[in-house]
Every structure is written in C-alpha cells, then in structure tokens.
Amino acid sequence: MAHHKSAIKRIKQNAKRNARNRHVTSTLKTYIKRVREAVEAKDKEAATAALKAAIPVIDASASKGVIHNSNASRNVSRLTRLVNTLG
C-alpha cells in the first residue's frame, strides 16, 4: 500500500477512472453488437435504429477520452457502411 498522501490520492483516482472507463467501454460494445446483430438478421429497420442509437454513444465515449477520436470515427464509418449494404 502507498504511504505518501499523493500516491494514495492517485490510487483512488485511478480506481474511479478505471470503473468509469470499463462502464463506458462495455456500453459501447453492447451498442455496436446490437447493430451487427440486426445486420446479420438482415433487418434494415432495426439496424438503422440501432445505428442511430449507437452513434451518440460512440461519440460520447470519444469525447470522454475512453477511445481515440479516430477509433470512434472508424467505428461509425464501418457500421454505417455495414448498414448500407442491406440495400
């Protein structure tokens, strides 16, 4: 265990940030999975609705610094292309 006051504070901050980042990452993966499942089922309406729900979550996770901006942009682009393949 840390002995310095600053090290103890740093441990608390890291634990709090880790918990928040895990929650955001898990939520992000769930939304992305919903889009992919709807595309696999060839349900264009559900896929479009899932994509509209996923894009704000992806952007929010990038703005919080959980994922990189380029990663967010790439995810949105790939999911959009995937949904557009349904016709």
C-alpha positions, 0 to 999 in steps of 0.5 A: 500500500502507498504511504505518501498522501499523493500516491494514495490520492492517485490510487483512488483516482485511478480506481474511479477512472478505471470503473468509469472507463470499463462502464463506458467501454462495455456500453459501447460494445453492447451498442455496436453488437446490437447493430451487427446483430440486426445486420446479420438478421438482415433487418434494415429497420432495426439496424438503422435504429440501432445505428442511430442509437449507437452513434451518440454513444460512440461519440460520447465515449470519444469525447470522454477520452475512453477511445481515440477520436479516430477509433470512434470515427472508424467505428461509425464509418464501418457500421454505417457502411455495414448498414448500407449494404442491406440495400 
